[in-house]
């Protein structure tokens, strides 16, 4: 019995919104994602505050998150929704 289904594992990465580093400790990843950074996250971004007529930019932090996703795929020589052979 040859294998008909050869699912592909995909890693989806994303970053949370940039916020003041001191507030980023509590930041959670979206549902289904795993946080891969610790503590206050990575200080690699800037966030903006609007004060009256001015917009100020400050260094901030964000977290990196990832999610494993299985994409259904048929093995070579099989196709269709049920991965049938010839």
Secondary structure, 3 states (H helix, E strand, C coil): CCCCECCEEEEEEEECCCECHHHHHHCCCCCCCEECCCCCCEEEEEEEEEECCEEEEEEEEECEEEEEEEECCECCCCECCCCECC
